Amino acid sequence: MAKQYELEHPPSDGISRIKFHPTDDTRLLLIASHHAHAAAVLDIAFGNTTSFSGGLDRRLFSWEENFTTERELGRHDGEISALEYAPSHSILLSGSWDRTMRAWDERAAQPMVSKVELEERVYSMSAEGNLAVVALAGRKFLVFDVRNLGTPLEERESSLKYPTRCVKLMPSGQG
């Protein structure tokens, strides 16, 4: 029989994203709403011990596990549309409508460790193992090695008529 859980403190504003924790403990859930942001939150991600949020206010936040402590890691020049955490490298990837993807290490004094200029706006991202895939406006996909974000490993164009809004790598990273 399926279980149903009711949230003790549900968001009082619109919800833009819901993510379950990537471990087997499905009781942990992130829900994107306004909260400490000045505008709508477009994406969220679980880190190793923290969570992350970014959105229309162009700010990237890190949250402690109990959500009582926030830290602004940095900003994009455009709205943050996609967040993806690469746990094997402790790196957060953020994609934006400013046509950049940035890599962040929250443990560092200067958390932004890399900035990649892209030809189009970022719509979605996924990371597994050493790989990250980025879905761009204009129906393009870029595949990167997280250890070296300077140049994409692959560039593909979708055969679909419209841009891809959500992309996910298989857990094995093979597709």
C-alpha positions, 0 to 999 in steps of 0.5 A, spaced: 500 500 500 502 506 498 504 511 503 502 518 503 505 524 507 502 531 509 507 536 510 507 540 517 509 547 514 507 547 506 509 553 502 504 559 502 507 561 495 507 557 488 511 551 488 516 551 482 520 545 483 520 539 488 526 534 489 527 528 493 533 527 496 538 522 492 539 517 497 534 511 499 531 516 505 525 518 501 523 522 507 527 528 505 524 533 500 526 540 497 520 544 495 522 551 491 518 557 493 520 564 495 523 564 502 529 568 502 529 570 495 527 576 492 523 573 487 521 566 485 526 560 486 527 556 479 531 550 481 534 547 488 539 541 489 541 537 495 549 537 497 552 533 501 550 536 508 547 543 505 542 544 500 542 550 494 537 554 491 537 559 485 532 563 481 529 570 478 533 574 483 540 571 480 542 569 487 545 563 489 544 560 496 547 555 500 542 552 506 545 548 512 541 542 513 536 545 518 535 551 513 536 556 519 543 558 516 543 561 509 549 563 505 549 567 499 555 563 494 554 568 489 550 571 483 549 570 475 548 576 471 541 573 469 536 568 472 539 562 475 535 556 471 538 550 473 542 547 479 545 540 479 550 537 485 556 533 483 557 529 489 563 525 487 567 532 486 563 536 491 561 541 486 555 545 485 553 547 477 549 552 476 546 554 469 543 561 467 539 565 462 546 569 462 548 564 457 553 561 463 554 555 467 558 556 473 562 551 478 562 552 485 565 549 491 562 552 497 568 550 502 572 555 498 573 562 501 572 564 493 566 559 492 566 560 484 571 555 481 569 556 474 565 559 469 563 557 462 561 561 456 555 558 452 552 560 446 545 559 449 540 560 455 541 554 460 534 550 461 536 544 464 542 540 467 544 533 470 550 530 473 552 523 474 559 521 476 564 525 472 559 527 467 554 533 466 549 534 461 546 541 459 540 542 455 540 549 452 535 553 448 535 552 441 535 545 442 542 543 443 545 539 448 552 539 451 556 534 455 562 536 459 567 532 464 566 535 471 573 535 472 575 539 466 569 544 464 573 548 459 571 544 453 565 540 452 566 532 450 560 532 446 555 537 442 548 534 440 542 537 437 536 535 439 531 532 433 525 534 437 521 540 434 522 544 441 527 545 446 528 540 452 526 543 458 528 537 463 534 532 462 537 527 466 543 522 466 541 515 467 544 513 474 550 509 471 552 515 467 551 511 460 546 515 457 
